[in-house]
Amino acid sequence: MTAVTLTADRTRFLRITLALDAVVTGGNGLVYLAAAGPVSDLLGPDAGLLRGIGAFLLVYGVAVGLLAARVNRTGTRVVIAANIVWTLASIGAVVTGLLDFTVLGAVWAIAQALVVGVFAELQIMGLRKAAR
């Protein structure tokens, strides 16, 4: 089996989608960390949980940003898998009532799940384009 290398001109779309994912994820993380109390009041989940999610999202966003600078197949697949898991877990949290969302919180959770799902799909497309 021959390994397929990812060349810079073929990875442009993938790099952009990873970079956008990193910015959106890191931005969410910063908001959850900096404004956990008010965000908790709006969305429902406990402020402490939001701080933990915010810290995770901030670190994850930085990692995705680094991957955008040096794209590789394995790292991209990990990000795609994580995005799919996040999407399903977010929808599951709303459906099960696990996190005691407000109505706005449930709408927000579904909306961000859709955005993350779109990132996963775009990253799949970018990875396929890069491997051609």
C-alpha positions, 0 to 999 in steps of 0.5 A, a space after each residue: 500500500 502506498 502512502 498518500 502525502 498531503 501537499 500544501 495546495 491540496 490542503 488549503 480548504 482543509 486548513 481553512 476549515 480547521 482554522 475556522 473550527 479552532 477560532 469558533 471553538 476557542 472563542 466559545 471556550 473563552 466566553 465560557 471561562 470569562 462569563 460562566 455565571 451569566 452564561 449559566 443563567 442564560 443557558 442552564 448548565 452549572 457555571 462550574 461545568 461551563 468553566 470546565 467545558 470552556 477550559 477544554 474548548 480553549 485547549 482543544 481550539 489551540 490544538 486544532 489551530 496548530 493542526 491547521 498550520 501543519 495538517 496531517 491525516 491522523 490529526 485531522 481524523 481525530 478532530 473529525 471524530 471529536 466533532 462527531 462525538 461532540 455533535 451527538 453528545 450535545 444533541 443527546 444532552 438536550 434530548 435527555 435533559 441531562 444538563 437542565 438547559 433553559 429553552 435558550 440553552 437547548 436552542 444554543 446546544 442544538 445550534 452549536 451541535 449543527 455548526 460542529 457537525 458542519 465542521 466535521 463534514 467540511 473537514 471530511 471533504 477537505 481531507 478527501 480533496 487533499 488526498 487526491 
